[in-house]
């Protein structure tokens, strides 16, 4: 009995290798006799029926090479018979050139894009690219939240708010400020429900409760569940990372500590950012919106400092090339709660 690979309409025609590395473009056509032997049938991932396959198979390798192993004799995708290696080569090269021309940007290996996406349950300390700065504030909502949003908006800055449920009173008491931050385009992320001092030693069940209670409050207020979190006291030991991975949370810490929590003055905090510099991948600082000096003095200085250094002020998700992943996917329903 023949395998799908041996069926006449699925027999390999040629191998086309396109090296897409800058300055090393090349195309090599190899006859069928030189094709590598495959240890398993190559079929459309959605079906074991080769007659349903309507496009060539692509496999992405390191060194930016694309290996085209075969093509059906007739392809609805290309809408014409492909009876020779030359026709196959012409079809593929033409398609790639058209795509590159239309986009006016280099063709990038999709596997590289996947590798750059932040993973859940992995500690992230700084941005994934240069030219950006991700203002990030812990411990809200608080009495300064609304004022902070105004300062950010007036400065053309976006920021991330790592919020708790009950650290400084019930989150529902600051519903308006939370909604204002979200509606202004700032990222709302989780800093847990109660901000426990023993976060790193909690059980999986306790960690899950801390996260899910805050999730439900966010659904009630902004209609979204955060996909980013910052652990209280930056604690990532014990079951923290494995639980966050299970729950789908990207774990953020910091690479510049403002020291506002430890009595540092705005001038001392400013010196830390100046020393850290503006080169390299962007910073994700540790700051707290619960200090008037951080909101009213340090934040305006940071906005000006970033602009002077040609840094774009973005959310944490944006600085990680994950703007669409700031919140968990799906539709969620509030439970009507208005108290903690």
C-alpha positions in Angstrom: 0.0 0.0 0.0 1.5 3.3 -1.0 2.0 6.1 1.5 0.7 9.6 0.8 4.2 10.6 -0.2 4.3 7.9 -2.8 1.0 8.9 -4.4 1.5 10.2 -8.0 0.1 13.6 -7.3 2.3 14.0 -4.2 5.7 12.9 -5.6 8.5 15.3 -5.0 9.4 17.5 -8.0 12.5 19.4 -6.7 14.2 21.1 -3.8 14.4 24.8 -3.8 16.7 26.4 -1.2 16.5 30.1 -0.7 19.0 31.7 1.6 17.3 34.9 2.9 20.3 36.2 4.9 21.3 39.7 3.9 23.9 39.7 1.2 23.8 35.9 0.7 20.8 35.4 -1.5 20.9 32.3 -3.6 18.6 29.9 -5.3 19.5 26.2 -5.9 17.3 23.8 -7.8 18.0 20.1 -7.2 16.4 17.3 -9.2 14.2 14.7 -7.5 16.9 12.1 -7.3 18.8 14.3 -4.8 15.9 14.8 -2.5 16.6 13.8 1.1 14.8 10.7 2.2 11.9 11.4 4.6 11.2 9.1 7.4 7.5 10.0 7.6 4.8 11.0 5.1 4.5 14.7 4.6 0.8 15.5 4.5 -1.4 18.5 5.1 -1.5 19.0 8.9 -5.3 19.2 8.8 -5.9 15.9 7.0 -4.4 12.5 6.3 -6.0 12.5 2.9 -3.5 13.7 0.4 -6.2 14.7 -2.1 -7.1 17.6 0.3 -3.6 19.1 0.1 -3.7 22.3 -1.9 -0.4 24.0 -1.2 3.3 23.1 -1.2 4.9 22.1 2.1 7.5 24.4 3.7 9.9 23.6 6.5 11.9 26.4 8.1 15.5 25.7 9.2 18.3 27.7 10.8 20.5 30.0 8.8 17.3 31.4 7.2 16.8 28.6 4.6 13.5 27.5 3.3 13.3 23.9 1.9 10.5 23.2 -0.4 10.2 19.4 -0.5 7.4 18.9 -2.9 4.3 20.2 -4.6 1.1 18.5 -5.7 0.7 18.0 -9.5 -2.2 20.4 -9.4 -2.6 23.1 -6.8 -5.8 25.1 -6.2 -3.6 27.6 -4.4 -1.5 28.3 -7.5 -4.4 27.6 -9.8 -2.4 25.9 -12.5 -0.6 22.6 -13.3 2.9 22.3 -11.9 4.4 19.6 -14.0 8.1 20.4 -13.8 10.8 21.6 -11.4 11.2 24.8 -13.4 7.5 25.7 -13.1 7.6 25.0 -9.4 10.7 27.1 -9.0 9.1 29.9 -11.0 5.9 29.8 -9.0 7.6 29.9 -5.6 10.2 32.5 -6.4 7.6 34.7 -8.0 5.3 34.4 -5.0 8.2 35.3 -2.6 9.2 38.3 -4.7 5.7 39.6 -4.9 5.3 39.3 -1.1 8.6 41.1 -0.5 7.7 43.8 -3.0 4.2 44.4 -1.5 5.5 44.6 2.0 8.6 46.6 1.1 10.4 44.9 4.1 12.7 41.9 4.3 11.1 38.5 4.5 11.6 37.1 8.0 11.7 33.6 9.2 8.4 33.0 11.0 10.2 30.8 13.6 12.2 33.9 14.6 9.0 35.8 15.3 7.8 32.9 17.5 11.0 32.8 19.4 10.8 36.5 20.2 7.3 36.2 21.7 7.4 36.3 25.5 6.6 33.0 27.2 4.3 32.5 30.2 6.0 31.5 33.4 9.4 32.9 32.4 11.0 35.9 34.2 11.3 38.9 32.0 13.5 41.8 33.2 13.7 44.2 30.4 12.4 45.1 26.9 13.1 43.0 23.9 14.2 45.9 21.7 16.0 49.2 21.9 14.5 52.6 21.5 11.7 52.1 24.0 11.1 52.7 27.7 8.3 50.9 29.6 7.1 52.9 32.6 5.7 50.4 35.1 3.9 51.1 38.4 3.1 48.7 41.3 0.6 48.6 44.2 -2.3 50.6 42.8 -5.0 51.5 42.5 -4.4 54.4 44.9 -5.4 58.0 45.5 -2.8 59.2 42.9 -3.9 56.8 40.1 -6.1 59.3 38.3 -3.5 62.1 38.6 -0.8 59.7 37.3 -2.9 58.9 34.3 -3.3 62.6 33.5 0.5 63.2 33.7 1.1 60.3 31.4 -1.5 61.3 28.9 -0.3 64.9 28.9 3.2 63.7 28.2 2.2 61.4 25.4 3.4 58.4 27.4 1.9 54.9 27.8 2.6 52.9 31.0 1.7 49.6 32.7 -0.2 49.4 36.0 0.5 46.3 38.1 -2.6 46.4 40.3 -3.7 44.6 43.5 -7.2 43.9 44.8 -7.0 44.9 48.5 -3.5 46.2 49.3 -4.7 49.9 49.8 -8.4 49.4 50.2 -10.8 47.6 47.9 -10.1 47.9 44.2 -13.8 48.6 43.5 -13.4 51.9 45.4 -11.0 53.0 42.7 -13.1 51.6 39.8 -13.2 55.0 38.0 -9.5 55.4 38.1 -8.8 51.9 36.9 -11.2 52.3 34.0 -9.7 55.7 33.2 -6.2 54.2 32.9 -7.5 51.3 30.7 -9.5 53.6 28.5 -6.5 55.9 28.0 -4.6 53.0 26.5 -2.4 52.1 29.4 -1.9 48.4 30.2 -3.6 46.9 33.2 -1.7 44.0 34.7 -1.8 41.9 37.9 0.1 42.4 41.1 -2.1 39.7 42.8 -5.2 40.1 45.0 -3.7 40.7 48.5 0.0 41.3 47.8 1.1 38.6 50.2 4.5 38.9 51.8 4.9 35.1 51.5 4.1 35.0 47.8 7.1 32.9 47.0 6.2 30.1 49.4 2.4 29.9 48.6 1.0 26.6 47.4 -0.2 26.3 43.8 -3.8 26.5 45.0 -3.1 29.7 47.0 -1.2 31.3 44.1 -4.1 30.4 41.7 -6.6 32.0 44.1 -4.5 35.2 44.3 -4.5 35.5 40.5 -8.0 34.5 39.8 -9.6 36.9 42.3 -7.8 39.8 40.7 -8.8 38.5 37.3 -12.5 38.5 38.2 -12.2 42.1 39.6 -10.6 43.2 36.3 -13.4 41.5 34.3 -15.9 43.4 36.4 -14.2 46.7 35.9 -12.6 46.7 32.4 -14.0 43.5 30.9 -10.5 41.9 30.5 -8.2 39.4 32.2 -4.6 40.5 32.3 -2.0 38.3 30.8 1.0 40.0 32.5 1.9 40.0 36.2 4.6 41.2 38.5 5.0 39.1 41.7 4.9 40.9 45.0 8.5 41.6 46.3 9.6 40.2 42.9 9.3 36.7 44.4 9.7 34.0 41.7 10.7 31.0 43.8 8.7 28.0 44.9 5.7 27.2 42.7 5.4 30.8 41.3 6.7 30.3 37.8 5.1 26.9 37.2 1.8 28.2 38.4 2.0 31.4 36.2 2.9 29.2 33.2 -0.2 27.1 33.9 -2.4 30.2 34.2 -0.8 31.8 31.1 0.9 34.8 32.8 4.1 36.5 31.5 6.2 37.3 34.6 7.8 40.7 34.8 10.4 41.9 37.3 12.7 44.9 36.5 16.1 46.0 35.4 16.2 49.4 37.1 14.9 49.8 40.7 13.9 53.4 41.4 14.2 52.7 45.1 11.1 54.8 45.9 9.9 52.0 48.2 13.1 52.3 50.2 13.0 56.0 50.8 15.0 57.1 47.8 14.4 60.7 46.7 13.4 61.5 43.1 16.9 62.9 42.6 18.5 59.6 43.7 16.1 57.7 41.5 16.9 60.0 38.6 20.6 59.3 39.1 19.9 55.5 38.8 18.2 56.0 35.4 21.0 58.3 34.2 23.5 55.7 35.2 21.5 52.9 33.4 21.6 54.9 30.2 19.4 54.8 27.2 21.3 52.4 25.0 20.5 48.7 24.5 17.2 47.1 25.0 14.7 49.3 26.8 14.3 49.4 30.6 11.4 48.1 32.7 11.7 50.0 36.0 10.4 49.2 39.4 8.2 52.1 40.7 5.2 52.6 42.9 2.2 54.8 42.2 1.6 55.0 45.9 4.2 57.7 46.4 3.4 61.3 45.6 7.0 62.0 44.7 7.1 59.2 42.2 3.9 60.4 40.5 4.4 64.1 40.7 8.2 64.5 40.4 9.9 61.3 39.1 7.4 60.5 36.4 7.5 63.9 34.6 11.3 63.8 34.8 11.3 60.3 33.2 9.0 61.4 30.4 11.4 64.3 29.6 14.5 62.1 30.0 13.0 59.5 27.6 12.2 62.1 25.0 15.6 63.7 25.2 17.1 60.2 24.5 14.7 59.5 21.7 13.0 56.7 23.6 9.3 55.9 22.9 7.3 55.5 26.1 5.3 52.3 25.7 3.5 49.6 27.7 5.5 46.5 28.9 3.6 44.3 26.4 4.5 46.7 23.5 8.2 46.8 24.5 8.2 43.0 24.2 6.5 43.1 20.8 3.4 41.6 22.3 0.9 44.5 22.2 -1.9 42.1 21.2 -1.0 39.7 24.1 -1.5 42.2 27.0 -4.8 40.4 27.9 -6.0 36.9 27.9 -8.0 35.9 24.8 -11.7 35.2 25.0 -14.9 36.9 26.2 -15.5 37.1 30.0 -18.6 37.9 32.0 -18.6 39.9 35.2 -20.2 38.5 38.3 -21.7 41.8 39.5 -19.4 42.2 42.5 -18.8 45.8 43.7 -17.1 45.0 47.0 -14.1 42.9 48.0 
